[in-house]
Amino acid sequence: MPINSTVNSAALPAPHDPELSWQKTALCAQTGPELFFPEPGSSTREAKFLCGRCDARGACLEYALAHDERFGVWGGLSEQERLALRRGRRERQAA
């Protein structure tokens, strides 16, 4: 997801981190973070549309899940959708 997001830079991995190599080709790098971090109650439709066209979508989503990203659209999913996905994965693992 959004490379330009306003996050505590001390918590971010180094830019040369191979885990973040997907960001070099991510379409979100070509737009501002507002699209991916909309105000509460605002639509995420445009962000999800852009994510749907992005080759880095899968890597972005896995990064967000692995790092428990709680805000914004990552890999084409909203906060609630990622939470539901996480719960579903845990339930399948427990079964």
N, C-alpha and C positions, 0 to 999 in steps of 0.2 A: 504494500500500500504506500501511501503517500510519503514520498521522500522529503517533502518540504514541511512536514508537520511540525508543530511547535511542541517539542518534547525536551525534557532535560537532557542536554547533550552529553552529560557525564554517564548517563545510562545507556547511551547508544554504542553499539559495537563500532570498531574502527572501520572507515569506509572501504578499506581493502579486504575486509572480512569476506571470505568465500561464501559464507552463508547469505550475504547480501548481494551477491553478483546479479541476481534477478532484477535488482533495482536499475541497473544500467539500461535495460530494455523496456522497463515498465512504462506504460502510457501515462501513469499518474505523474511521472517526472516532468511531463509537459504541461501540467496544469497546477493550479494552486491548491493548497490543502482544504480550502473552504468547501470544495466539491465533495471531499471524502470525509469531512468532519462538519456536517451540516448542523445548524441550530436544532435543538430538540423540537420535534414535531414537523421538521422540514422533510422534504422528499429526498430519498437516496437513489431515485430512479436514474438520474444522469450518471452518478458515480458507478452504479451497477452496470449501466449500458457500456461505459468505457471499459470497465473491468472485463466484461464479456467479450471484448475485442482484443484483449491484452494477452500476449503469449506468456507473460510472467504470472498470470492469475493463480495457477496451482502453487507455485513456489511462494507467492505472497500469502496465500491462505494458510499454507503450512507454517510459514514463519509466524503469522499472527496467532495461530493455535498453539504453537510451541512456546511462544513468549507471552501468552495470556493477554493479548492486546484487547482491551475492554472498550475502546472508543473508536468510532469511525467505521468506514467501509474498508475491508481488507479482503482481497481475493474475491470480490463480488458479493460478500456477505456482510450484513449489518451486525451490530453487537448481539442482538437477540438471536439471529440466525447462527452465529458462531457458537453461542452458548448452547443452543439446541443441538448443534452438531457435536459439540464436546460431550454433552450428556448422552447422546445416542451412541457415541464411540465407547464411553465408559460402560454403558449398559450392555453393549455387545461383548465387551471384554469380560464383564462379570458373569455373563451367561455361560 
